[in-house]
């Protein structure tokens, strides 16, 4: 187990590792935002067709807690590009607990 985790919660030293989670999330700087505190914590979906690159969509920003909303937004953009007119159901679908995979 990582040393810092053991310092915070000594009992974790004897626990079995069940998963590791790491994220790199680019933040969106708008206007005069120069440092991390001024950068937006929201997310934005980009259809690169406006840049002359077809069939390429990216999503940037957001937080782990907004991952489902981000998935809904990018799915809506892609479905619109494909001519699919079906509402996203990600809010209605209950995901399996991570415990079911261990």
C-alpha positions as CSV (number, residue, x, y, z in Angstrom):
1,X,0.0,0.0,0.0
2,X,1.2,3.5,-0.6
3,X,3.1,5.1,2.3
4,X,0.8,8.2,2.6
5,X,-2.3,6.0,2.9
6,X,-0.7,4.1,5.7
7,X,0.1,7.4,7.5
8,X,-3.5,8.6,7.2
9,X,-5.1,5.2,8.1
10,X,-2.7,2.9,9.8
11,X,-5.0,-0.1,9.4
12,X,-4.8,0.1,5.7
13,X,-1.3,-1.4,5.9
14,X,-2.9,-4.9,6.3
15,X,-5.7,-4.5,3.9
16,X,-5.7,-6.2,0.5
17,X,-5.6,-3.8,-2.5
18,X,-8.9,-4.1,-4.3
19,X,-8.4,-1.4,-6.9
20,X,-6.5,1.7,-7.8
21,X,-8.0,4.8,-9.3
22,X,-6.0,7.6,-11.0
23,X,-7.3,10.4,-13.1
24,X,-5.7,13.2,-15.1
25,X,-8.4,15.7,-16.1
26,X,-7.6,18.8,-18.1
27,X,-9.4,21.9,-16.8
28,X,-10.9,24.5,-19.0
29,X,-9.4,28.0,-18.9
30,X,-11.7,30.7,-20.1
31,X,-10.9,34.4,-20.4
32,X,-8.2,35.6,-18.2
33,X,-8.0,32.5,-16.0
34,X,-4.3,32.0,-15.2
35,X,-4.1,29.8,-12.2
36,X,-5.9,26.7,-10.9
37,X,-8.3,28.6,-8.7
38,X,-9.6,30.6,-11.6
39,X,-10.0,27.7,-14.0
40,X,-13.5,26.4,-14.5
41,X,-14.5,23.1,-12.8
42,X,-17.2,22.5,-15.3
43,X,-16.9,20.4,-18.4
44,X,-17.3,21.0,-22.1
45,X,-17.8,18.8,-25.1
46,X,-16.0,19.7,-28.3
47,X,-17.1,18.5,-31.8
48,X,-13.9,19.0,-33.8
49,X,-15.9,19.2,-37.1
50,X,-15.8,22.9,-36.5
51,X,-12.0,22.7,-36.8
52,X,-12.2,20.7,-40.0
53,X,-11.7,17.3,-38.2
54,X,-14.7,15.0,-38.8
55,X,-15.8,12.2,-36.5
56,X,-13.7,13.4,-33.6
57,X,-15.4,14.5,-30.3
58,X,-13.6,15.2,-27.0
59,X,-14.8,16.1,-23.6
60,X,-12.6,18.2,-21.2
61,X,-12.9,19.3,-17.6
62,X,-15.3,18.0,-15.1
63,X,-14.8,15.9,-12.0
64,X,-15.3,12.3,-11.1
65,X,-18.6,13.2,-9.5
66,X,-19.8,14.6,-12.8
67,X,-18.7,11.6,-14.9
68,X,-22.2,10.4,-15.6
69,X,-23.3,13.9,-16.8
70,X,-20.2,14.1,-18.9
71,X,-21.1,10.7,-20.5
72,X,-24.6,11.9,-21.2
73,X,-23.4,15.0,-22.9
74,X,-20.8,13.4,-25.1
75,X,-23.4,10.6,-26.0
76,X,-25.9,13.2,-27.0
77,X,-23.4,15.0,-29.2
78,X,-22.3,11.7,-30.9
79,X,-25.9,10.5,-31.4
80,X,-26.8,13.8,-32.9
81,X,-23.9,13.5,-35.4
82,X,-25.1,10.0,-36.3
83,X,-28.8,11.1,-36.7
84,X,-29.9,9.0,-33.7
85,X,-32.8,10.7,-31.9
86,X,-33.0,8.7,-28.7
87,X,-32.8,10.3,-25.2
88,X,-29.8,9.2,-23.1
89,X,-30.8,6.9,-20.3
90,X,-27.7,7.0,-18.2
91,X,-29.6,8.6,-15.3
92,X,-32.1,5.7,-15.3
93,X,-29.7,2.8,-15.5
94,X,-28.4,1.5,-12.2
95,X,-24.7,0.5,-12.4
96,X,-23.4,-2.6,-10.7
97,X,-21.4,-2.0,-7.6
98,X,-17.7,-2.2,-7.9
99,X,-17.9,-5.0,-5.2
100,X,-19.4,-7.3,-7.9
101,X,-16.1,-7.3,-9.8
102,X,-13.9,-8.4,-6.9
